[in-house]
């Protein structure tokens, strides 16, 4: 299958990005080094091109009912300008995908899904769309820039009349940005360092990207690749679909009980409710290494006796903490913060401990 290209593919190549296949797209993984890019976002401001993400419009009569049926969170609580983190549960107790739900207006929603799941999610929503709600897949028409870091407001404010400094986490506004009309500016991100996600049409992408780079110059803005995106989200303990959550992990096991609302019916809600009442057998936890080692996905988590008690789902060397960190599933009775565990790294059991999320403390 031929790799898809995002609108600014050539711009990233010209900036010296190392491009790699990711979720069916040719994507920038790094421009300088993962460490430098990670620190840029933690201390200043960086821009990620995440235009591979999927966007679906759900509009008209029955839109809210459909979203309520296919997602775990309670979208009836949303008002225009508000955003919700949610997931699509499957019929087997796992997760089809995690997503953001934007309330654009009454019976008017934008769903933002993972790039690797665009086709799967589209089929899934259509399967449950028995009421003929208007669905539009605009994924191939949109570009998305995540501008993240403590200096983001300073870097972007000159480009818009929208009051960025007063925007609350998980809200958005729509207006003129860098001379382009109808840009969605969203106070969301995947880094834990604050910032905004900017949705623009592909034909306006270069103009907006160039304007952000120019406006952010005096604040030290740099383009950031997927490598640093992963270390940043992992320090926060944010789930990555395909690693920490998938078709077989329940939202309750994954620590997503807070977005699983049983005061409404949704796909497989009865079984998930029963699981909640009975208690889950395993839980997703964060951990940090107490010995010098880098944990990686699929490494075994064992106890002191060397018996397997779980598996690592994501792991890395934390640039901010200077030690190995990770996420993984362990037996529920062993999931308490402070519990000593061991990660089997090349047949050697290295000491670690379970920590409360986020792994990187403010």
Secondary structure as GFF3:
##gff-version 3
##sequence-region A 1 362
A	DSSP	beta_strand	4	5	.	.	.	ID=ss1
A	DSSP	alpha_helix	9	14	.	.	.	ID=ss2
A	DSSP	beta_strand	18	22	.	.	.	ID=ss3
A	DSSP	beta_strand	25	30	.	.	.	ID=ss4
A	DSSP	alpha_helix	34	43	.	.	.	ID=ss5
A	DSSP	beta_strand	46	49	.	.	.	ID=ss6
A	DSSP	beta_strand	54	59	.	.	.	ID=ss7
A	DSSP	alpha_helix	63	70	.	.	.	ID=ss8
A	DSSP	three_ten_helix	75	77	.	.	.	ID=ss9
A	DSSP	beta_strand	83	89	.	.	.	ID=ss10
A	DSSP	beta_strand	95	105	.	.	.	ID=ss11
A	DSSP	beta_strand	108	113	.	.	.	ID=ss12
A	DSSP	three_ten_helix	115	117	.	.	.	ID=ss13
A	DSSP	alpha_helix	118	128	.	.	.	ID=ss14
A	DSSP	beta_strand	134	137	.	.	.	ID=ss15
A	DSSP	three_ten_helix	139	141	.	.	.	ID=ss16
A	DSSP	beta_strand	142	148	.	.	.	ID=ss17
A	DSSP	alpha_helix	152	156	.	.	.	ID=ss18
A	DSSP	three_ten_helix	157	159	.	.	.	ID=ss19
A	DSSP	three_ten_helix	164	166	.	.	.	ID=ss20
A	DSSP	beta_strand	172	177	.	.	.	ID=ss21
A	DSSP	beta_strand	180	186	.	.	.	ID=ss22
A	DSSP	beta_strand	195	201	.	.	.	ID=ss23
A	DSSP	alpha_helix	202	216	.	.	.	ID=ss24
A	DSSP	three_ten_helix	217	219	.	.	.	ID=ss25
A	DSSP	beta_strand	222	223	.	.	.	ID=ss26
A	DSSP	alpha_helix	226	236	.	.	.	ID=ss27
A	DSSP	three_ten_helix	257	259	.	.	.	ID=ss28
A	DSSP	alpha_helix	269	278	.	.	.	ID=ss29
A	DSSP	beta_strand	282	289	.	.	.	ID=ss30
A	DSSP	beta_strand	300	302	.	.	.	ID=ss31
A	DSSP	beta_strand	308	318	.	.	.	ID=ss32
A	DSSP	beta_strand	323	331	.	.	.	ID=ss33
A	DSSP	three_ten_helix	332	334	.	.	.	ID=ss34
A	DSSP	beta_strand	340	345	.	.	.	ID=ss35
A	DSSP	beta_strand	348	355	.	.	.	ID=ss36
###
